[in-house]
Amino acid sequence: MALTYQACLQAANVVLASGNVPTIVGEAGIGKSALVADLAQQRQAKLFTTVVSLVEKGDLVIPVPPLTSDSFVQTAQYGSLADVQFGYSHTLVAMIRYAETHPHQEIIWFLDEFNRGTQAVQSELMNLVLQRQINTLILPEQVHLILAENPDATMAGFEHSHYGVTPGDAAIADRTTRLVLAADTTSWLKWATQVVDGAPRIAPLVTTYLAENPADLHVVADDEATVDDDLQPTPRAWERVSQALHELEQQQLFSQTAVVTAIMQGNLGMTVGTAFAGYVQEQRPGLTVKQVYRDDTAPAVFTTLAPAQQQQILQLCLADQADWPLTTGSHAQRFSELLAACPADGQFAIAQAMADVPDLFEQLAAVAATTPGVDRLYQQLTVIGQRGSQIEV
């Protein structure tokens, strides 16, 4: 039975509390590492992580002669170990030292990508899991282990899985508690919208899109997936997209449609990536109000945008008149220039929107005679209004 993020978090907590080892199984990028980090935080435990797929056979058991006495670590309660600066040995040294200086704090050792290690590596690690001892080194009682695996075709419910993993034998499966983590948009959105250091974990553009399109959080490729859809969205991919959106904002590149689309497709695949890129362009039209009035390249950028984006930008300008009033000549001049670049129906839509702004036309008329930019805009709106009336008739 697959569990939501919150349910899996609770189940893993129970397994640890009962003195056993949970194995969290889930698709790549679904949030297994984040779940373990949250679990460690809840339990106020120190977290150590080892990526099993990067380990070779013998990293645990092959002795490495110390070059000096300083290279061999003696512990007060748990034996000795050579401090080798790679693989498990250094992690174990750090873990033992932490246990000695924090004897009452729980420690979690997270063995990630467990079934991406070879059979020999898995066997060595399972001996550690079961015996809690390596040569003369004994794991402190405060150390708890958690495993994470990608699905393989031998697991129930994952018969069509295509991950390049090494299935564990029955003895390994029998000695841990398997918890299957499923993508759950509701739980993920709750996590993603939490405020950390004054900002949400994930960009609001992502969370609002997924609230409207929950099935796009995680799409599992099947045998019928096309070549164009060799990439699929995962929670981890959406986190990368959130980071990319922040950088696009910093570099003011939302107007570069090709760049935005390529980044989204490169993270989410063609289908979802294209859909989200379109959503971004709708929500972020490419120019801020400040850029409209202060950036000399704004008119050139404006002409490259879709009509809907152009209208949205001008609507934003209308909504921000407290800071950028159209009764200022330079503002009116730029607004008029952009309005002229819109299609006829877009011009009429903006003119109607301006008519709904209280006293705006009266204010423009009052200063038009003495302010050339405002005069141009006022005359332009008069022509647009007359043209629109003729069309309606």
C-alpha positions as CSV (number, residue, x, y, z in Angstrom):
1,M,0.0,0.0,0.0
2,A,1.4,3.4,-1.1
3,L,1.4,6.1,1.5
4,T,1.2,9.9,1.3
5,Y,4.1,11.9,2.4
6,Q,2.6,12.6,5.8
7,A,1.4,9.1,6.4
8,C,4.9,7.7,5.4
9,L,6.5,10.2,7.8
10,Q,4.3,8.9,10.6
11,A,4.9,5.2,9.7
12,A,8.7,5.7,9.5
13,N,8.5,7.3,13.0
14,V,6.7,4.3,14.4
15,V,9.2,1.8,12.8
16,L,12.2,3.7,14.3
17,A,10.5,3.9,17.7
18,S,9.9,0.2,17.7
19,G,13.6,-0.4,17.2
20,N,13.5,-1.5,13.5
21,V,14.8,-0.3,10.2
22,P,12.4,1.4,7.7
23,T,13.1,1.1,4.0
24,I,11.4,3.9,2.1
25,V,10.6,2.9,-1.5
26,G,9.6,5.5,-4.1
27,E,10.2,6.8,-7.6
28,A,13.3,9.0,-8.2
29,G,12.7,12.6,-7.1
30,I,9.6,11.9,-5.1
31,G,10.8,13.2,-1.8
32,K,12.5,10.4,0.1
33,S,15.5,12.4,1.2
34,A,13.3,15.3,2.2
35,L,11.1,13.0,4.2
36,V,14.1,11.6,6.1
37,A,15.3,15.2,6.7
38,D,11.9,16.1,8.1
39,L,11.9,13.0,10.2
40,A,15.3,13.8,11.7
41,Q,14.1,17.3,12.5
42,Q,10.9,16.1,14.2
43,R,12.9,13.7,16.3
44,Q,15.6,16.3,16.9
45,A,18.1,13.8,15.6
46,K,21.5,14.4,14.0
47,L,21.3,13.2,10.3
48,F,24.2,11.6,8.5
49,T,23.7,10.5,4.9
50,T,25.6,8.0,2.7
51,V,24.8,7.4,-1.0
52,V,25.2,3.7,-1.4
53,S,25.4,3.8,-5.2
54,L,28.8,5.6,-4.8
55,V,30.4,2.9,-2.7
56,E,32.5,0.0,-3.7
57,K,32.8,-3.4,-2.2
58,G,35.2,-3.5,0.7
59,D,34.8,0.1,1.7
60,L,33.5,-1.2,5.1
61,V,35.8,-4.1,5.7
62,I,39.1,-3.7,3.9
63,P,41.7,-2.6,6.5
64,V,43.6,0.6,5.7
65,P,46.9,0.8,7.7
66,P,47.2,4.2,9.4
67,L,50.2,6.2,8.4
68,T,50.6,7.8,11.8
69,S,49.0,7.4,15.2
70,D,46.8,10.4,14.4
71,S,45.2,8.4,11.5
72,F,43.7,5.9,13.9
73,V,40.7,7.0,15.9
74,Q,40.3,5.5,19.4
75,T,36.9,5.9,21.0
76,A,36.1,5.6,24.7
77,Q,33.2,3.2,24.4
78,Y,32.9,1.9,20.8
79,G,36.3,0.6,19.7
80,S,38.7,2.0,17.1
81,L,38.7,2.8,13.4
82,A,41.1,4.1,10.8
83,D,40.1,7.7,9.8
84,V,40.1,7.2,6.0
85,Q,38.9,10.3,4.2
86,F,36.4,8.6,1.9
87,G,33.4,6.3,1.9
88,Y,31.9,4.9,5.0
89,S,34.9,5.1,7.2
90,H,35.0,8.9,7.5
91,T,31.2,9.0,7.9
92,L,31.5,6.5,10.7
93,V,34.3,8.4,12.4
94,A,32.2,11.6,12.3
95,M,29.2,9.7,13.6
96,I,31.1,8.1,16.5
97,R,32.7,11.4,17.5
98,Y,29.3,13.1,17.5
99,A,27.9,10.3,19.6
100,E,30.6,10.7,22.2
101,T,30.1,14.5,22.4
102,H,26.3,14.2,22.3
103,P,25.6,10.9,24.2
104,H,21.9,11.7,24.7
105,Q,21.0,12.9,21.2
106,E,19.6,10.5,18.6
107,I,21.5,9.9,15.4
108,I,20.0,8.8,12.1
109,W,22.2,7.2,9.5
110,F,20.5,7.5,6.1
111,L,21.6,4.9,3.5
112,D,20.2,6.5,0.3
113,E,19.9,4.7,-3.1
114,F,20.5,1.4,-1.2
115,N,19.5,-0.9,-4.1
116,R,21.7,1.0,-6.6
117,G,24.7,-0.5,-4.8
118,T,26.0,-3.8,-5.9
119,Q,24.9,-7.1,-4.3
120,A,28.2,-7.3,-2.4
121,V,27.9,-3.7,-1.1
122,Q,24.3,-4.4,0.0
123,S,25.4,-7.6,1.8
124,E,28.2,-5.8,3.7
125,L,25.8,-3.0,4.7
126,M,23.1,-5.4,5.8
127,N,25.6,-7.1,8.1
128,L,26.1,-3.7,9.6
129,V,22.4,-3.2,9.9
130,L,21.8,-6.5,11.6
131,Q,24.9,-6.8,13.8
132,R,25.5,-3.1,14.3
133,Q,29.2,-3.8,14.3
134,I,32.1,-3.6,11.9
135,N,35.3,-5.4,13.0
136,T,35.9,-3.9,16.5
137,L,33.6,-0.9,15.9
138,I,30.2,-1.0,17.5
139,L,27.4,1.4,16.6
140,P,26.1,3.4,19.5
141,E,22.6,2.6,20.6
142,Q,21.5,6.1,19.7
143,V,22.2,5.4,16.0
144,H,19.2,4.5,13.9
145,L,19.3,3.5,10.3
146,I,17.0,4.3,7.5
147,L,17.2,2.9,3.9
148,A,15.8,4.4,0.7
149,E,15.4,2.5,-2.5
150,N,14.0,3.0,-6.0
151,P,11.4,0.5,-7.1
152,D,12.4,-2.6,-9.0
153,A,10.3,-5.0,-11.1
154,T,10.4,-7.7,-8.3
155,M,8.3,-5.4,-6.0
156,A,4.6,-5.7,-5.9
157,G,3.0,-2.8,-7.8
158,F,6.2,-2.0,-9.7
159,E,6.2,-4.8,-12.2
160,H,6.9,-2.4,-15.1
161,S,9.7,-0.4,-13.3
162,H,12.8,0.3,-15.4
163,Y,15.2,1.6,-12.8
164,G,18.8,0.3,-13.0
165,V,18.9,-1.3,-9.6
166,T,20.2,-4.4,-8.0
167,P,17.3,-6.2,-6.2
168,G,18.1,-7.3,-2.7
169,D,17.6,-10.9,-1.7
170,A,14.8,-12.2,0.5
171,A,17.0,-12.1,3.6
172,I,17.5,-8.3,3.2
173,A,13.8,-7.7,2.5
174,D,12.8,-9.7,5.6
175,R,14.9,-7.6,7.9
176,T,13.6,-4.2,7.3
177,T,10.1,-2.6,7.1
178,R,9.2,-1.5,3.5
179,L,7.2,1.7,3.3
180,V,6.1,2.8,-0.2
181,L,6.0,6.5,-0.7
182,A,3.6,7.9,-3.3
183,A,3.4,11.4,-4.8
184,D,0.7,13.3,-3.0
185,T,0.1,16.8,-4.3
186,T,-1.9,18.0,-1.3
187,S,0.9,17.1,1.2
188,W,3.6,18.4,-1.1
189,L,1.8,21.7,-1.6
190,K,1.5,22.1,2.2
191,W,5.2,21.5,2.5
192,A,6.0,23.8,-0.5
193,T,4.1,26.8,0.8
194,Q,5.6,26.8,4.2
195,V,7.5,30.0,4.9
196,V,11.2,29.6,5.6
197,D,13.5,32.6,6.1
198,G,10.7,34.9,5.1
199,A,9.8,33.2,1.8
200,P,7.9,30.1,0.7
201,R,10.0,27.0,0.1
202,I,8.8,26.8,-3.5
203,A,8.0,29.7,-5.8
204,P,4.3,30.6,-5.8
205,L,4.1,30.3,-9.6
206,V,4.8,26.5,-9.1
207,T,2.4,26.0,-6.3
208,T,-0.5,27.9,-7.9
209,Y,0.0,25.9,-11.1
210,L,0.1,22.6,-9.3
211,A,-3.0,23.5,-7.2
212,E,-4.8,23.8,-10.6
213,N,-3.1,20.8,-12.2
214,P,-2.4,18.4,-9.3
215,A,-1.7,15.4,-11.7
216,D,1.4,17.2,-13.0
217,L,3.3,17.0,-9.8
218,H,4.6,13.5,-10.7
219,V,4.1,11.7,-14.0
220,V,5.4,8.2,-14.2
221,A,6.6,7.2,-17.7
222,D,5.0,4.0,-19.1
223,D,5.9,1.8,-22.0
224,E,3.9,4.0,-24.4
225,A,5.8,7.2,-23.5
226,T,7.1,9.0,-26.6
227,V,10.7,10.0,-27.2
228,D,9.7,13.6,-26.6
229,D,8.5,12.6,-23.1
230,D,11.6,10.9,-21.9
231,L,11.7,13.4,-19.1
232,Q,8.9,13.5,-16.6
233,P,8.0,15.9,-13.8
234,T,8.9,14.9,-10.2
235,P,8.7,16.8,-6.9
236,R,12.5,17.2,-7.2
237,A,12.2,18.6,-10.7
238,W,9.6,21.1,-9.6
239,E,12.1,22.3,-6.9
240,R,14.7,22.9,-9.6
241,V,12.1,24.8,-11.6
242,S,11.4,27.0,-8.5
243,Q,15.1,27.8,-8.2
244,A,15.2,28.6,-12.0
245,L,12.2,31.0,-11.6
246,H,14.1,32.9,-8.9
247,E,17.1,33.2,-11.2
248,L,14.9,34.3,-14.2
249,E,13.5,37.0,-11.9
250,Q,17.0,38.1,-10.9
251,Q,18.3,38.3,-14.4
252,Q,15.0,39.8,-15.8
253,L,14.6,37.1,-18.4
254,F,10.9,36.3,-18.3
255,S,10.5,38.1,-21.6
256,Q,12.8,35.5,-23.3
257,T,10.2,33.0,-24.2
258,A,12.6,30.5,-25.8
259,V,14.8,30.5,-22.7
260,V,11.9,30.1,-20.3
261,T,10.4,27.2,-22.3
262,A,13.7,25.4,-22.7
263,I,14.4,25.5,-19.0
264,M,10.9,24.2,-18.2
265,Q,11.1,21.4,-20.8
266,G,14.6,20.5,-19.6
267,N,13.2,19.9,-16.1
268,L,9.7,18.6,-16.6
269,G,9.7,17.1,-20.1
270,M,8.1,18.3,-23.3
271,T,4.4,18.0,-22.4
272,V,4.3,19.4,-18.8
273,G,7.2,21.7,-19.5
274,T,5.5,23.4,-22.4
275,A,2.3,23.7,-20.5
276,F,4.0,25.3,-17.5
277,A,6.1,27.6,-19.7
278,G,2.8,28.9,-21.2
279,Y,1.4,29.4,-17.7
280,V,4.5,31.3,-16.7
281,Q,4.2,33.6,-19.7
282,E,0.6,34.3,-18.8
283,Q,1.3,35.0,-15.2
284,R,4.6,36.8,-15.7
285,P,4.1,38.8,-18.9
286,G,7.8,39.6,-19.3
287,L,8.1,43.2,-18.3
288,T,7.6,44.8,-14.9
289,V,6.0,48.2,-14.6
290,K,9.3,49.7,-13.6
291,Q,10.9,48.2,-16.7
292,V,8.2,49.6,-18.9
293,Y,9.0,53.2,-17.8
294,R,12.7,53.0,-17.1
295,D,14.1,50.5,-19.5
296,D,14.9,51.9,-23.0
297,T,14.6,48.4,-24.5
298,A,11.0,47.9,-23.2
299,P,9.3,48.9,-26.5
300,A,11.4,46.4,-28.5
301,V,10.7,43.6,-25.9
302,F,7.0,44.5,-25.9
303,T,6.6,43.9,-29.6
304,T,7.9,40.4,-29.3
305,L,5.2,39.4,-26.7
306,A,1.9,37.7,-27.4
307,P,-1.2,40.0,-27.4
308,A,-2.4,38.6,-24.1
309,Q,0.9,39.4,-22.5
310,Q,0.9,42.9,-23.9
311,Q,-2.6,43.6,-22.5
312,Q,-1.5,42.2,-19.1
313,I,1.5,44.5,-18.9
314,L,-0.6,47.6,-19.7
315,Q,-3.2,46.4,-17.2
316,L,-0.4,46.3,-14.6
317,C,0.6,49.8,-15.5
318,L,-3.0,51.0,-15.0
319,A,-3.1,49.3,-11.6
320,D,0.2,51.0,-10.5
321,Q,-0.6,54.6,-11.1
322,A,0.1,55.6,-7.6
323,D,3.8,55.1,-8.3
324,W,3.7,55.6,-12.1
325,P,0.9,58.2,-12.9
326,L,-0.1,58.5,-16.5
327,T,-0.5,62.3,-16.0
328,T,3.3,62.4,-16.1
329,G,4.5,63.2,-19.6
330,S,7.2,60.6,-19.9
331,H,4.9,57.9,-18.5
332,A,2.1,58.8,-20.8
333,Q,4.5,58.9,-23.8
334,R,5.8,55.3,-23.1
335,F,2.3,54.0,-22.4
336,S,1.0,55.5,-25.7
337,E,3.9,53.9,-27.6
338,L,3.2,50.4,-26.2
339,L,-0.5,50.8,-26.7
340,A,0.1,51.6,-30.4
341,A,2.0,48.3,-30.7
342,C,-1.1,46.3,-29.6
343,P,-3.6,44.8,-32.1
344,A,-6.8,46.9,-32.6
345,D,-8.9,44.7,-30.3
346,G,-6.2,44.9,-27.6
347,Q,-6.1,48.7,-27.9
348,F,-9.9,48.9,-27.4
349,A,-9.8,46.5,-24.4
350,I,-7.2,48.7,-22.7
351,A,-9.2,51.9,-23.5
352,Q,-12.2,50.3,-21.9
353,A,-10.2,49.3,-18.9
354,M,-8.9,52.9,-18.6
355,A,-12.5,54.2,-18.7
356,D,-13.2,52.1,-15.6
357,V,-10.5,53.9,-13.7
358,P,-12.2,56.6,-11.7
359,D,-11.5,60.2,-13.0
360,L,-8.6,59.0,-15.2
361,F,-9.8,60.5,-18.4
362,E,-10.7,63.8,-16.6
363,Q,-7.2,63.9,-15.1
364,L,-5.6,63.3,-18.5
365,A,-7.8,66.0,-20.1
366,A,-6.8,68.5,-17.4
367,V,-3.1,68.3,-18.2
368,A,-3.1,67.4,-21.9
369,A,-2.9,71.0,-23.1
370,T,0.4,71.6,-21.2
371,T,1.9,68.1,-21.3
372,P,2.8,66.8,-24.8
373,G,3.1,63.1,-23.8
374,V,-0.3,63.2,-22.0
375,D,-1.8,65.0,-25.0
376,R,-0.7,62.3,-27.4
377,L,-2.2,59.6,-25.2
378,Y,-5.4,61.4,-24.8
379,Q,-5.8,62.0,-28.5
380,Q,-4.9,58.3,-29.1
381,L,-7.6,57.1,-26.7
382,T,-10.2,59.4,-28.4
383,V,-9.4,57.7,-31.8
384,I,-9.5,54.2,-30.3
385,G,-12.9,55.0,-28.7
386,Q,-14.3,56.3,-31.9
387,R,-13.1,53.3,-33.8
388,G,-14.5,50.9,-31.2
389,S,-17.9,52.7,-31.4
390,Q,-18.0,52.2,-35.2
391,I,-17.2,48.5,-34.8
392,E,-20.0,48.1,-32.2
393,V,-22.4,49.9,-34.5
